[in-house]
């Protein structure tokens, strides 16, 4: 099987042998350029953490390749969701799996702006320390309707998300379901550690159980 290596936020690795193609990228245009040159190879994505991996997956999704192109993953800092899927913690073991393992469709969290999350997202006031109003429901279960500090959404299972609202310094509430829907004062969204560029006032997040063609144990 022919393999291609895409390194996100890392320098060129002279010791990375056995790849038909190798690229390095630090932003969306550079990732797009690499994806345009993929020619049926399995793509191994190497990144420091989930933020770098999110960049690659977002561009794969935009190009319509996320569910079609076989991808292996090598990350140097633990990504909880990947650990839940059974990926080994050691990068060398991850690379060995990426080379020889079988691909299956794995889940991601999607949102109605076209974004994807691997582990999850956090929403907070666009202007720090300001009062922040949010009305949110998880499926038909009310989560909050009033002033809150932040909301997080993450995987609860292949077809579920768990949403948690921070109401105060020690007060929190959680709900689990298929989707989180919210309307709010302008919000900063940070998905897998990557801040979105513009404030948002409405958003829906949901679990998509089979969207990412990932090499897994």
ZAVO-580876 format. One record per residue (C-alpha): x, y, z; residue in one letter; residue number from 0. Coordinates in Angstrom, 3 decimals, always signed. Layout:
<dodren px="X" py="Y" pz="Z" rest="a" nr="NUM"/>
...
***
This chain:
<dodren px="+0.000" py="+0.000" pz="+0.000" rest="x" nr="0"/>
<dodren px="+1.326" py="+3.443" pz="-0.943" rest="x" nr="1"/>
<dodren px="+1.464" py="+5.943" pz="+1.935" rest="x" nr="2"/>
<dodren px="+1.631" py="+9.737" pz="+2.056" rest="x" nr="3"/>
<dodren px="+2.701" py="+11.728" pz="+5.133" rest="x" nr="4"/>
<dodren px="+1.236" py="+15.106" pz="+6.086" rest="x" nr="5"/>
<dodren px="+2.955" py="+16.781" pz="+9.050" rest="x" nr="6"/>
<dodren px="+0.923" py="+19.569" pz="+10.706" rest="x" nr="7"/>
<dodren px="+2.881" py="+22.195" pz="+12.614" rest="x" nr="8"/>
<dodren px="+6.056" py="+20.104" pz="+12.532" rest="x" nr="9"/>
<dodren px="+9.271" py="+20.363" pz="+10.539" rest="x" nr="10"/>
<dodren px="+10.323" py="+17.955" pz="+7.828" rest="x" nr="11"/>
<dodren px="+11.428" py="+14.586" pz="+9.218" rest="x" nr="12"/>
<dodren px="+14.405" py="+13.252" pz="+7.307" rest="x" nr="13"/>
<dodren px="+13.971" py="+9.874" pz="+9.028" rest="x" nr="14"/>
<dodren px="+10.374" py="+9.386" pz="+7.815" rest="x" nr="15"/>
<dodren px="+11.015" py="+6.743" pz="+5.161" rest="x" nr="16"/>
<dodren px="+8.659" py="+4.536" pz="+3.236" rest="x" nr="17"/>
<dodren px="+6.290" py="+7.280" pz="+2.126" rest="x" nr="18"/>
<dodren px="+5.514" py="+7.938" pz="-1.534" rest="x" nr="19"/>
<dodren px="+4.859" py="+11.619" pz="-0.746" rest="x" nr="20"/>
<dodren px="+5.626" py="+13.890" pz="+2.204" rest="x" nr="21"/>
<dodren px="+4.381" py="+17.397" pz="+2.995" rest="x" nr="22"/>
<dodren px="+4.520" py="+19.843" pz="+5.881" rest="x" nr="23"/>
<dodren px="+1.736" py="+22.336" pz="+6.559" rest="x" nr="24"/>
<dodren px="+0.966" py="+25.035" pz="+9.080" rest="x" nr="25"/>
<dodren px="-2.277" py="+26.506" pz="+7.773" rest="x" nr="26"/>
<dodren px="-5.374" py="+25.670" pz="+5.746" rest="x" nr="27"/>
<dodren px="-4.016" py="+26.664" pz="+2.282" rest="x" nr="28"/>
<dodren px="-0.953" py="+24.462" pz="+2.782" rest="x" nr="29"/>
<dodren px="-3.114" py="+21.514" pz="+3.822" rest="x" nr="30"/>
<dodren px="-5.342" py="+22.088" pz="+0.779" rest="x" nr="31"/>
<dodren px="-2.317" py="+22.063" pz="-1.527" rest="x" nr="32"/>
<dodren px="-1.207" py="+18.717" pz="-0.117" rest="x" nr="33"/>
<dodren px="-4.695" py="+17.203" pz="-0.426" rest="x" nr="34"/>
<dodren px="-4.843" py="+18.207" pz="-4.096" rest="x" nr="35"/>
<dodren px="-1.818" py="+15.989" pz="-4.713" rest="x" nr="36"/>
<dodren px="-3.158" py="+12.881" pz="-2.956" rest="x" nr="37"/>
<dodren px="-3.429" py="+10.137" pz="-5.571" rest="x" nr="38"/>
<dodren px="-5.129" py="+7.207" pz="-3.900" rest="x" nr="39"/>
<dodren px="-2.491" py="+6.903" pz="-1.161" rest="x" nr="40"/>
<dodren px="-3.366" py="+6.245" pz="+2.473" rest="x" nr="41"/>
<dodren px="-2.685" py="+9.523" pz="+4.274" rest="x" nr="42"/>
<dodren px="-0.809" py="+9.490" pz="+7.584" rest="x" nr="43"/>
<dodren px="-1.430" py="+12.715" pz="+9.506" rest="x" nr="44"/>
<dodren px="+1.222" py="+13.598" pz="+12.074" rest="x" nr="45"/>
<dodren px="+0.529" py="+16.429" pz="+14.505" rest="x" nr="46"/>
<dodren px="+1.538" py="+17.630" pz="+17.932" rest="x" nr="47"/>
<dodren px="-1.988" py="+17.356" pz="+19.352" rest="x" nr="48"/>
<dodren px="-5.683" py="+17.475" pz="+18.560" rest="x" nr="49"/>
<dodren px="-5.522" py="+21.077" pz="+17.330" rest="x" nr="50"/>
<dodren px="-3.215" py="+20.160" pz="+14.453" rest="x" nr="51"/>
<dodren px="-5.296" py="+17.104" pz="+13.685" rest="x" nr="52"/>
<dodren px="-8.468" py="+19.209" pz="+13.664" rest="x" nr="53"/>
<dodren px="-6.979" py="+21.432" pz="+10.959" rest="x" nr="54"/>
<dodren px="-6.340" py="+18.447" pz="+8.708" rest="x" nr="55"/>
<dodren px="-9.772" py="+16.910" pz="+9.317" rest="x" nr="56"/>
<dodren px="-11.572" py="+20.198" pz="+8.691" rest="x" nr="57"/>
<dodren px="-9.898" py="+20.532" pz="+5.293" rest="x" nr="58"/>
<dodren px="-10.542" py="+16.871" pz="+4.452" rest="x" nr="59"/>
<dodren px="-14.210" py="+17.409" pz="+5.287" rest="x" nr="60"/>
<dodren px="-14.370" py="+20.577" pz="+3.179" rest="x" nr="61"/>
<dodren px="-12.829" py="+18.670" pz="+0.243" rest="x" nr="62"/>
<dodren px="-15.334" py="+15.813" pz="+0.610" rest="x" nr="63"/>
<dodren px="-12.561" py="+13.355" pz="+1.489" rest="x" nr="64"/>
<dodren px="-13.126" py="+12.728" pz="+5.193" rest="x" nr="65"/>
<dodren px="-15.227" py="+9.628" pz="+4.675" rest="x" nr="66"/>
<dodren px="-13.404" py="+8.444" pz="+1.540" rest="x" nr="67"/>
<dodren px="-9.661" py="+8.778" pz="+2.074" rest="x" nr="68"/>
<dodren px="-8.013" py="+6.289" pz="+4.433" rest="x" nr="69"/>
<dodren px="-6.177" py="+8.190" pz="+7.176" rest="x" nr="70"/>
<dodren px="-3.812" py="+7.087" pz="+9.897" rest="x" nr="71"/>
<dodren px="-2.939" py="+9.288" pz="+12.868" rest="x" nr="72"/>
<dodren px="+0.270" py="+10.029" pz="+14.763" rest="x" nr="73"/>
<dodren px="-0.057" py="+12.536" pz="+17.628" rest="x" nr="74"/>
<dodren px="+2.626" py="+13.455" pz="+20.152" rest="x" nr="75"/>
<dodren px="+0.257" py="+14.555" pz="+22.923" rest="x" nr="76"/>
<dodren px="-2.640" py="+12.412" pz="+24.083" rest="x" nr="77"/>
<dodren px="-6.029" py="+13.032" pz="+22.457" rest="x" nr="78"/>
<dodren px="-8.661" py="+11.505" pz="+24.783" rest="x" nr="79"/>
<dodren px="-11.090" py="+10.529" pz="+22.024" rest="x" nr="80"/>
<dodren px="-8.395" py="+8.676" pz="+20.085" rest="x" nr="81"/>
<dodren px="-7.433" py="+6.844" pz="+23.263" rest="x" nr="82"/>
<dodren px="-11.073" py="+5.792" pz="+23.683" rest="x" nr="83"/>
<dodren px="-10.959" py="+4.351" pz="+20.165" rest="x" nr="84"/>
<dodren px="-8.006" py="+2.195" pz="+21.206" rest="x" nr="85"/>
<dodren px="-5.154" py="+4.001" pz="+19.464" rest="x" nr="86"/>
<dodren px="-1.868" py="+3.353" pz="+21.271" rest="x" nr="87"/>
<dodren px="-0.237" py="+6.177" pz="+23.219" rest="x" nr="88"/>
<dodren px="+3.254" py="+5.760" pz="+21.770" rest="x" nr="89"/>
<dodren px="+3.815" py="+7.617" pz="+18.447" rest="x" nr="90"/>
<dodren px="+5.952" py="+4.771" pz="+17.078" rest="x" nr="91"/>
<dodren px="+3.114" py="+2.318" pz="+17.741" rest="x" nr="92"/>
<dodren px="+0.649" py="+4.744" pz="+16.171" rest="x" nr="93"/>
<dodren px="+2.812" py="+4.916" pz="+13.052" rest="x" nr="94"/>
<dodren px="+3.037" py="+1.128" pz="+12.841" rest="x" nr="95"/>
<dodren px="-0.758" py="+0.908" pz="+13.093" rest="x" nr="96"/>
<dodren px="-1.197" py="+3.657" pz="+10.479" rest="x" nr="97"/>
<dodren px="+0.981" py="+1.695" pz="+8.066" rest="x" nr="98"/>
<dodren px="-0.614" py="-1.730" pz="+8.424" rest="x" nr="99"/>
<dodren px="-4.010" py="-1.417" pz="+10.148" rest="x" nr="100"/>
<dodren px="-7.458" py="-1.534" pz="+8.570" rest="x" nr="101"/>
<dodren px="-9.608" py="+1.557" pz="+8.202" rest="x" nr="102"/>
<dodren px="-13.138" py="+1.921" pz="+9.529" rest="x" nr="103"/>
<dodren px="-15.584" py="+4.785" pz="+9.747" rest="x" nr="104"/>
<dodren px="-15.241" py="+6.594" pz="+13.072" rest="x" nr="105"/>
<dodren px="-17.371" py="+9.284" pz="+14.651" rest="x" nr="106"/>
<dodren px="-16.790" py="+13.010" pz="+14.970" rest="x" nr="107"/>
<dodren px="-18.771" py="+15.913" pz="+16.385" rest="x" nr="108"/>
<dodren px="-20.162" py="+18.187" pz="+13.688" rest="x" nr="109"/>
<dodren px="-21.697" py="+21.644" pz="+13.855" rest="x" nr="110"/>
<dodren px="-24.005" py="+23.524" pz="+11.519" rest="x" nr="111"/>
<dodren px="-21.228" py="+25.796" pz="+10.247" rest="x" nr="112"/>
<dodren px="-19.601" py="+22.779" pz="+8.590" rest="x" nr="113"/>
<dodren px="-16.992" py="+22.360" pz="+11.311" rest="x" nr="114"/>
<dodren px="-15.841" py="+19.093" pz="+12.862" rest="x" nr="115"/>
<dodren px="-14.442" py="+18.281" pz="+16.309" rest="x" nr="116"/>
<dodren px="-12.419" py="+15.269" pz="+17.336" rest="x" nr="117"/>
<dodren px="-12.648" py="+15.593" pz="+21.123" rest="x" nr="118"/>
<dodren px="-15.015" py="+18.534" pz="+21.586" rest="x" nr="119"/>
<dodren px="-15.606" py="+22.268" pz="+21.799" rest="x" nr="120"/>
<dodren px="-15.896" py="+24.961" pz="+24.436" rest="x" nr="121"/>
<dodren px="-18.091" py="+28.069" pz="+24.199" rest="x" nr="122"/>
<dodren px="-17.606" py="+31.167" pz="+26.356" rest="x" nr="123"/>
<dodren px="-18.316" py="+34.930" pz="+26.183" rest="x" nr="124"/>
<dodren px="-16.783" py="+36.654" pz="+23.179" rest="x" nr="125"/>
<dodren px="-15.785" py="+39.501" pz="+25.532" rest="x" nr="126"/>
<dodren px="-14.184" py="+38.012" pz="+28.638" rest="x" nr="127"/>
<dodren px="-15.722" py="+38.743" pz="+32.044" rest="x" nr="128"/>
<dodren px="-18.998" py="+40.014" pz="+30.555" rest="x" nr="129"/>
<dodren px="-22.367" py="+38.547" pz="+31.506" rest="x" nr="130"/>
<dodren px="-23.224" py="+35.839" pz="+28.992" rest="x" nr="131"/>
<dodren px="-26.770" py="+34.669" pz="+28.317" rest="x" nr="132"/>
<dodren px="-27.392" py="+31.218" pz="+26.842" rest="x" nr="133"/>
<dodren px="-30.502" py="+29.156" pz="+26.134" rest="x" nr="134"/>
<dodren px="-29.517" py="+25.551" pz="+25.382" rest="x" nr="135"/>
<dodren px="-31.198" py="+22.164" pz="+25.045" rest="x" nr="136"/>
<dodren px="-29.828" py="+18.670" pz="+24.534" rest="x" nr="137"/>
<dodren px="-32.406" py="+16.857" pz="+22.420" rest="x" nr="138"/>
<dodren px="-35.569" py="+17.838" pz="+24.337" rest="x" nr="139"/>
<dodren px="-33.842" py="+18.282" pz="+27.702" rest="x" nr="140"/>
<dodren px="-33.308" py="+21.885" pz="+28.891" rest="x" nr="141"/>
<dodren px="-29.692" py="+22.557" pz="+29.796" rest="x" nr="142"/>
<dodren px="-29.811" py="+26.255" pz="+30.709" rest="x" nr="143"/>
<dodren px="-31.664" py="+29.530" pz="+30.092" rest="x" nr="144"/>
<dodren px="-29.919" py="+32.458" pz="+31.688" rest="x" nr="145"/>
<dodren px="-26.488" py="+33.781" pz="+32.589" rest="x" nr="146"/>
<dodren px="-23.735" py="+31.148" pz="+32.555" rest="x" nr="147"/>
<dodren px="-19.942" py="+31.050" pz="+32.424" rest="x" nr="148"/>
<dodren px="-19.214" py="+28.481" pz="+29.717" rest="x" nr="149"/>
<dodren px="-20.518" py="+25.391" pz="+27.899" rest="x" nr="150"/>
<dodren px="-18.527" py="+22.384" pz="+26.722" rest="x" nr="151"/>
<dodren px="-19.595" py="+19.604" pz="+24.369" rest="x" nr="152"/>
<dodren px="-17.714" py="+16.341" pz="+23.888" rest="x" nr="153"/>
<dodren px="-18.232" py="+12.721" pz="+22.872" rest="x" nr="154"/>
<dodren px="-20.336" py="+10.496" pz="+25.125" rest="x" nr="155"/>
<dodren px="-20.370" py="+7.598" pz="+22.642" rest="x" nr="156"/>
<dodren px="-20.500" py="+6.986" pz="+18.887" rest="x" nr="157"/>
<dodren px="-23.936" py="+8.609" pz="+18.541" rest="x" nr="158"/>
<dodren px="-24.101" py="+10.829" pz="+21.619" rest="x" nr="159"/>
<dodren px="-22.623" py="+14.015" pz="+22.996" rest="x" nr="160"/>
<dodren px="-22.439" py="+15.194" pz="+26.583" rest="x" nr="161"/>
<dodren px="-22.922" py="+18.913" pz="+27.169" rest="x" nr="162"/>
<dodren px="-21.896" py="+20.598" pz="+30.406" rest="x" nr="163"/>
<dodren px="-22.780" py="+24.120" pz="+31.452" rest="x" nr="164"/>
<dodren px="-20.793" py="+25.947" pz="+34.085" rest="x" nr="165"/>
<dodren px="-23.312" py="+28.005" pz="+36.031" rest="x" nr="166"/>
<dodren px="-20.976" py="+29.336" pz="+38.709" rest="x" nr="167"/>
<dodren px="-17.647" py="+28.670" pz="+40.324" rest="x" nr="168"/>
<dodren px="-18.819" py="+25.327" pz="+41.738" rest="x" nr="169"/>
<dodren px="-22.156" py="+24.756" pz="+39.997" rest="x" nr="170"/>
<dodren px="-22.384" py="+22.657" pz="+36.847" rest="x" nr="171"/>
<dodren px="-25.109" py="+20.777" pz="+34.967" rest="x" nr="172"/>
<dodren px="-24.762" py="+18.073" pz="+32.317" rest="x" nr="173"/>
<dodren px="-27.056" py="+16.476" pz="+29.755" rest="x" nr="174"/>
<dodren px="-26.414" py="+13.631" pz="+27.310" rest="x" nr="175"/>
<dodren px="-28.103" py="+13.161" pz="+23.940" rest="x" nr="176"/>
<dodren px="-27.800" py="+13.210" pz="+20.175" rest="x" nr="177"/>
<dodren px="-27.359" py="+16.978" pz="+19.769" rest="x" nr="178"/>
<dodren px="-26.827" py="+20.290" pz="+21.556" rest="x" nr="179"/>
<dodren px="-28.739" py="+23.331" pz="+20.284" rest="x" nr="180"/>
<dodren px="-28.157" py="+26.803" pz="+21.664" rest="x" nr="181"/>
<dodren px="-28.841" py="+30.486" pz="+21.178" rest="x" nr="182"/>
<dodren px="-26.650" py="+32.946" pz="+23.052" rest="x" nr="183"/>
<dodren px="-25.006" py="+36.313" pz="+23.351" rest="x" nr="184"/>
<dodren px="-21.893" py="+36.487" pz="+21.110" rest="x" nr="185"/>
<dodren px="-19.765" py="+33.443" pz="+21.858" rest="x" nr="186"/>
<dodren px="-16.174" py="+32.408" pz="+21.348" rest="x" nr="187"/>
<dodren px="-16.000" py="+28.801" pz="+20.104" rest="x" nr="188"/>
<dodren px="-12.794" py="+26.837" pz="+20.640" rest="x" nr="189"/>
<dodren px="-12.907" py="+23.465" pz="+18.846" rest="x" nr="190"/>
<dodren px="-10.127" py="+21.001" pz="+19.718" rest="x" nr="191"/>
<dodren px="-8.061" py="+23.933" pz="+20.947" rest="x" nr="192"/>
<dodren px="-8.561" py="+26.074" pz="+17.801" rest="x" nr="193"/>
<dodren px="-10.481" py="+29.370" pz="+18.303" rest="x" nr="194"/>
<dodren px="-13.014" py="+30.261" pz="+15.629" rest="x" nr="195"/>
<dodren px="-12.411" py="+33.665" pz="+14.053" rest="x" nr="196"/>
<dodren px="-15.846" py="+35.260" pz="+14.503" rest="x" nr="197"/>
<dodren px="-18.392" py="+35.422" pz="+17.337" rest="x" nr="198"/>
<dodren px="-21.447" py="+33.181" pz="+17.088" rest="x" nr="199"/>
<dodren px="-24.967" py="+33.611" pz="+18.438" rest="x" nr="200"/>
<dodren px="-26.494" py="+30.269" pz="+17.435" rest="x" nr="201"/>
<dodren px="-25.024" py="+26.831" pz="+16.991" rest="x" nr="202"/>
<dodren px="-25.996" py="+23.168" pz="+16.839" rest="x" nr="203"/>
<dodren px="-23.532" py="+20.377" pz="+17.603" rest="x" nr="204"/>
<dodren px="-24.286" py="+16.711" pz="+17.022" rest="x" nr="205"/>
<dodren px="-22.556" py="+13.336" pz="+17.034" rest="x" nr="206"/>
<dodren px="-21.934" py="+11.899" pz="+13.570" rest="x" nr="207"/>
<dodren px="-21.094" py="+8.224" pz="+14.239" rest="x" nr="208"/>
<dodren px="-19.598" py="+7.266" pz="+10.863" rest="x" nr="209"/>
<dodren px="-17.914" py="+10.096" pz="+9.002" rest="x" nr="210"/>
<dodren px="-14.116" py="+9.769" pz="+9.338" rest="x" nr="211"/>
<dodren px="-12.325" py="+6.868" pz="+7.612" rest="x" nr="212"/>
<dodren px="-9.663" py="+6.182" pz="+10.257" rest="x" nr="213"/>
<dodren px="-7.152" py="+3.355" pz="+10.624" rest="x" nr="214"/>
<dodren px="-7.970" py="+1.790" pz="+14.000" rest="x" nr="215"/>
<dodren px="-7.004" py="-1.328" pz="+15.965" rest="x" nr="216"/>
***
